[in-house]
């Protein structure tokens, strides 16, 4: 398959498009982020949102 014909998605963290990779072949429908860095940033945002400030 030629590179220009590969499926693409947009990363919800950095809003950049990323293409299908061979290592994602079996779970492409579950891939959300373009990199480990964006995945960890998304988890950090969720964790910070869930924390409640003390004394309020």
C-alpha positions as CSV (number, residue, x, y, z in Angstrom):
1,X,0.0,0.0,0.0
2,X,1.3,3.4,-0.9
3,X,1.9,6.0,1.8
4,X,-0.7,8.4,0.4
5,X,-3.4,5.7,0.6
6,X,-3.0,4.9,4.2
7,X,-5.8,5.8,6.6
8,X,-5.3,8.8,8.8
9,X,-6.7,10.2,12.1
10,X,-6.3,13.5,13.9
11,X,-4.7,13.5,17.4
12,X,-7.1,15.1,19.9
13,X,-4.2,16.5,22.0
14,X,-2.0,18.2,19.3
15,X,-4.6,18.3,16.5
16,X,-2.1,16.9,14.0
17,X,-2.9,14.2,11.5
18,X,-1.2,10.9,11.8
19,X,-1.1,7.8,9.6
20,X,-1.7,4.1,10.1
21,X,1.4,2.2,11.1
22,X,2.2,-1.5,10.8
23,X,2.4,-1.9,14.6
24,X,-1.2,-0.5,14.9
25,X,-2.5,-3.1,12.4
26,X,-4.5,-5.1,14.9
27,X,-6.0,-2.3,16.9
28,X,-6.2,0.8,14.6
29,X,-9.8,1.5,15.7
30,X,-8.5,1.9,19.3
31,X,-5.6,4.2,18.5
32,X,-6.4,7.7,19.7
33,X,-3.1,9.5,20.0
34,X,-0.2,10.0,17.6
35,X,2.5,9.3,20.2
36,X,3.2,8.2,23.7
37,X,3.8,11.9,24.7
38,X,0.3,12.9,23.6
39,X,-1.2,9.9,25.4
40,X,0.5,10.8,28.6
41,X,-0.5,14.5,28.3
42,X,-4.1,13.5,27.8
43,X,-3.9,11.3,31.0
44,X,-2.4,14.2,32.9
45,X,-5.2,16.5,31.9
46,X,-7.8,14.0,33.1
47,X,-5.9,13.4,36.4
48,X,-5.6,17.2,37.1
49,X,-9.3,17.7,36.3
50,X,-10.3,14.9,38.8
51,X,-8.2,16.4,41.6
52,X,-10.1,18.7,43.8
53,X,-8.4,21.6,45.7
54,X,-8.4,21.1,49.5
55,X,-10.4,23.5,51.7
56,X,-12.9,24.5,49.1
